[in-house]
Amino acid sequence: MKKRVLFTLPDDSEVFAYTLTNKNGMTAELSQFGAAIAGIDVVVNGKKLHVTKECQGKDWLDNKPYFGVVAGRTCNRIKNGIFKLNGTTYQLPINNGYNSLHGGKTGFSHMLWNCANVSENSVEFTLSSPDGDQGYPAKLDVRAVYTLGDDNSLTLELYAVSDADTICNLTNHVYFNLSGGAEQLVLDQVATIMGESYVEVGEGLIPNGNLPSVDGTPLDFRKPTRIGDRIDESFDALTFGGGYDLCYKIKDADGTMKTAAVVECKSSGVTLEVSTNQVGIQFYTGNTLGGEYKDCEGKPIVDRAAFCLEAQGLSDAINNPNFPSIVLKKGEQYYNKAVYRFIV
């Protein structure tokens, strides 16, 4: 395990990142700011390939695309930033059109987490969110545990417990490009997503409560499909998102670990397999990255230069009672496990 200063905060305090290495030479760098994945390298035929996209230096403070971070208390969007719980209405900060996104203006993604434990193959970050933080009720204590396996897997386990009823829907927002820099865009990479239905959205990417089948739509990735094949078709979900930006309901999701998605890059020979115990997987193709941020090679991160596969509960579930609940009862433990395994 190696430790380095990733950047400094405005008060000159240091933000540390920790690099884990497995027996195959795969590395995962993990930052205490946002409990983020700050980079993953895999080894293919003796050569290291950087297979993630992330911002550099003090750009982590801004990080509008949420590169690599843990998003919460609730990831994705809450309509108008409003929800009701136990008869009380709560107003969250509005930071995405008329809606609240990824926990509000200063969600978990833009907070400095405590590094609680470090070993040769694992890093644990902790965060305590007080009652009323970003408008959410209850004090919520959160842990993010990353473990690097010798099977070229990076496992993220997210735990949370609250002192009163609240809502909780966490995820990691890591961006992948499996080409290792050989391909600027991810359109030629081939995806399989185990989702037979999806969260239908309208303007602002807000769910309307429907979970239609993907059958016969350009959203159907049940068979391996090149990401770019249908990304610009005329279809509401693609129009509203400017490409893929939707939550799939994972087939047979039951709280146990399921394979949610597989993406293959033929040019590099790298395949990513994502498994989770969550009911949903958000597939996002970086449609609004815009080149504002630069990657580790100093190149602008442009639209569709990376994709995300975010394991989570269904978006805006608190306002859609037919969706699986994201209410976390007092004293109960929230548990979200995601495994990113690279096959080379």
N, C-alpha and C positions, 0 to 999 in steps of 0.2 A: 504494500500500500504506500502511495506517495501523497503528500499534501503540498498544496501551493496556494498562494494568494491569487484569487481569480480577479478581483478588483477591489477598490476601496470605496467606502461610503462617503457621502458629503462631510461627515464628521471625522473623516480619516481613519475610521475603524476598518479592519480588514475582513473581507469575505473569503472564506477558504473553500477550496474544492479538493476532493479526495479521489485518487485514481486507484481502482482495483484492477488486478491483472490475473488471468487464469493461466493454467498450464499450457494452453494453446497460443498464448500471446494476445488474446482478446483483452481489451481494456474498456472500462467504463469510468468516466469522470463524473462526479456527483457534487453538486454545489449546495451549500447551506442556504443560499438565497433562492427562495422559492422551492426548496427541496428538489432541485432540478437535476435532470440528466444533462450534463454540460458537454457530452460527447461520447460516442461509442466507436471504437475501431475493432475490426475483425481482420484476421490474417487469412489471405487466400494465396496459395502457392508461394508462401514465404514473404508475401508483400502485405503491408498494413493498408487497409482501406477504411477511410472515415465515412461511416454510413448514416450519420445524422447531420442535421443543420441546426445551428444555434448562433446567437449573437455573441459579440465579443466585448470584453472590457466593461465599461460603465454603461454600455447599451442594455445590460441586464436590468438596470434600474427602470428603464422605460418599457422595453420589451412588449410592445403592443401585440405582436403575434403569439405571445405566450410560449416562446421557444422552451421546450423541455421541462416546464414547471409543473408542480402540483397545483391544480385549480380547485378552489373551494371558497366558502363552505359548499356552495352548489356550483358545479360546472355547468356549462351551456347556459341557456337563456331562461330567465323568469319573466313572463309577460308583464309589462308595465312595472316590473320590480315589485309586484304585489302578491302576497299570498296570505291565506288564512290558516290558522292553526289553533285548535281548541277554542274557537269562537273569537279569537283576537286577530285583527288585520295588521300585517307588518308591511312596511314600506322600505324597500332596499334602494341603494343608490342606482341611478340610471346612468349607464356608461356605454350603451350600445343602442343607438336610436332612441326608442321609447322604452327600452328594456334593460334589465340588469344581466350582465354577462360575467360568468366565471367568478362569482362571489362579490362583485362590486368594484368600486374604483380602487380600493386597496385590498384585494383578496389575498388568499394564502400565497398566490403566485408572486406577489411583490412584497413579501415579508421575509425577514431574516429568521431562519429556523435555528434552533439549538442543535449542535451535533452531540448527541447523547452517548453513542457507542461507535467505535471503529474497530474492525478486525481486518485480517488479511483478505477476506472475501465479502465483507458486509459493512454497511454504514447505516446508522439509524439517526434520523432527524426528528425533533419534537417541536411542537408549537402549542401554545395555550391561547385560545381565542376567547376574550371575555364576553360576558352577556352584553348584548347590544352592539357588538362589533359588526360594522357594515349593516346595521339594522336587524341582525339575526338574534333570536332569543336564545338564552342559555349560554353558560360557559362550556366551551368545547375543547377538549384536550385531544391532540392529534399526534400520531406517530407515522413516519414513513420509513420503511425498512427496505433497503436495496441489498440484494445478494447476487453475486456473480458466480455462476456455476461452471464447472469444467466441461459441461455439454454445450458451451457457448450460449448460455441463457442468462438474461438479466431479469431477476424477479423483483417486483415491487409489491410490497404489502402495506396497505393503508389501514390504519386503525383509528377509531375515534370513539369517545365516550363523553356524554354531556350530563350536566347536573339538573337539567329539566328538559322537557320535550322540545325538539327543534327539528330542522331538516338538514340533511347531509347527503351530498352526492359528489364525491371526489373523483378525480381522474388525473392522469399524467398526460401532458400535451406535447410529447416529444415528436419531432419532425424527422422523417426518414427519407433518404435518397440512397438506394442500395447500390448505385453505380460507383460509389467511392469517388465522385468527382468527374467521372468519364462522361456522364450525361448531365447536361444542365437541368433538364426537365425530367419528370417521372412518368411521362405519358407512355413510354414504351415498356414500362414495367407491368407485369401481369399479376392481377389480383384475383383472389378467390375470397368471398365473404359469405359466411354461413348465416345469412339473414334471409328469411322467407318473407318478412314484412318489414316495414320501415315507418318511422314517425313522420306523418305527412305534415308539412308546414305551409304557411302562407307568407305574406309580406313580413320582412323582419326575421324570417326563419323561426317563427313562433308556431308550435304545434297546434293543430285544430282538434286534437283528440282522436283522430283516425289512425289506424294501423293497417294500411292496405298492403296487399301482396305485391311483391316485386315482379311477379310473373308478367312477361310481355312488356316490361318497361326498360329503359336504359339504366336503371338502378340495379338490375339483376346481375350479380357477380357470383351466383352459385356455381357456375363453371368458370374455369380460368379465363380471364378476359383482360386484354390490354387496357390500361387505365384510360388512354386517350381515345379509344375507339368511339365512344358515344358521349364524351364529356360535354360537347357543344350542341347536342341535340335539343330540339325544341320540346322541353318537358318542364312543368312547373318547378319541380324540386331543383332542377339544374339551373333554371332561369333565376330563381330566388337566391341561390347560392353562388352563382357565377361559375358553376362546376359542382363537383361533389362536396357537399357539406351537410350530411344527414346522419341520423342515428338509426342503425339497424337493430331490430329485435333479434337476438341470437337464437337460432333454432334449438329447441329443447332446453333452453336455459332454465336451470333449477337450483342454482346456488352452488353447484359443484363445478369443477374446472372443465371448460369446454374450449375446443379450438374455435376461435372467432373469425380469424382471417389468416390468409397466407399470401405473401407477395414475393414474386420472383423477378430478379434482374438477370436476364440472360447474358448481358455483356460482361458482368462481373462474376457471375456464377454464385451470387449470394441470394439466398432465400430467407425471408423473415416469416416466422410463425408466431402468431399472437394468440394466447389462450387466457381465459379469465373466468371468474366465478360470477361476473356481473350479467345483467339481462341485456345490456345494450353495448354497441360498439359504434362510436362516431367516426365516420370516414370523411376526412377533409383533405382536399388536394391543393391547399395553399393558394387559393384563388386570388387572394388580396395581399400577398406578401409585398409586391410592388417594388422590390429592390432597395428599400429604405435601409436595410441592415446588411452587414457584410459577414461572410462566413469565416472559418478559420484560415482560409487561403486569401482572404481579402477581396473575394468576389461578391458582388451584390446578390442577395437571395431574392430571386425574381418570382413572379407568379408561377405556380405549379412546379417550383424547384424542389418540392418535398411534399410528402403526404403524412397524415396523422391517422392513427388507429387508437381511439381513446375509449378505454373500458370504463363503463359508467352505467348508472341507472338511466331510464329514459328521460329525455329532456322535458323540463317544465312539468314533471310528474305531479308536483304538489297542486297544480291547477287543472289536472286531468285525472279525475278519480278512477278512471278505467285503466290507468297505467299502474304498474307495481309501485307501491308506496316508497317514498324517500324520507318518511318521517322516522326520526331516531328518538326513541323513547328514553326517558330519564334512566340512567344507569345501564342501558343496553349497549352492546359494543357493535359499532359499524366495522365491517371488514371487507375490503376490496383487494383482490389479488390478481395481478396481471403478470404474465410471463412472456418476455420477448426472446425468442430462441432463433439463433442464426445458424443456418445450414450452409456449409461451404464445401 
